């Protein structure tokens, strides 16, 4: 009895969570679409140029930051291994 009740509760929780995630995604997509459309109406092509510039800049900043972090992590491991040998 306990096992079937637990499975039912788990199934319902997963269903509600899935619906919640879909709803949040829908609201997010609607918000981004509306803001982009409104910005284009009010500011014209300058708004879209700013979006493109910031998107490309964000892309590069993220990947350079990630690779910098990985490089720093590798250097830390290297220097720690040298220190342990001494």
N, C-alpha and C positions, 0 to 999 in steps of 0.2 A: 504494500500500500504506500509506504513512504517513498519507494523508488519511483513509482508512476507519478506521484504528486510532484516530486522534485523534477522529473523530466518535463512535466506539463508547465511548471513554473519557469524552468529554464527556457523552454521553447517560446513561451509568451514573452519573456524578457528579451530574447534575441529578436523576435518579431517587432516589438516596440522600439528597440534600439535601432533596428534597420529602418523603420519608418521615420524615426527622429533624425537619423543621419541624412536620409533622402530629403526630408523637409528643410534641414539646415542648408544642404547643398542647393536646393531650389531657391531659397531665400538669398543665398550668397550670389548665385548666378543672376537672379533678378536684380539685386542691388548693383552689381557690377555693370550690367547692361544698362540700367537706368542712368547711373552716374556717367557712364561713357557717352551715352546719347545726349544727356543734358549738357555735358562739358563740350561736346562737339557743336551743339546748337548755340551755346552761349559764347564760346571762344573760337570756334572754327578749327582750322587745320593746325593751329599752334598747340591746341590741347592734345591732338593725336601725335604730333611730333614730340611733345613732352612725354607722353606715355611710352612711345617707342624708345626714346633716349633713356628714360629711367628703367625700362625693362631690360635693355641691353646692358646698361650699367649694373643693374642688380644681378643679372646673370653672371657677368664677369666677376663682380665683387664676391658673390657666393662661391664660385669655383676657385678663385684665387685664395680666398679665406680657407676653404676646405683643404686645398693642396698645401697651403702654408701650415695649417694645423697638422696635416699628415707628415710633412717634412720635419716640423718641430718635434713631433712624437718619435719619429725615427731617430733623429739626432739625440734625443733624450735617452732612448733605449741604448743607442751606441755608446754614449758617454757613460752610462750606468754600467754597461758590460765591461768597459775598459777599467772603470774604478773598482769593480769587484775583482778583477784580475790582479790589480796592484796590491 
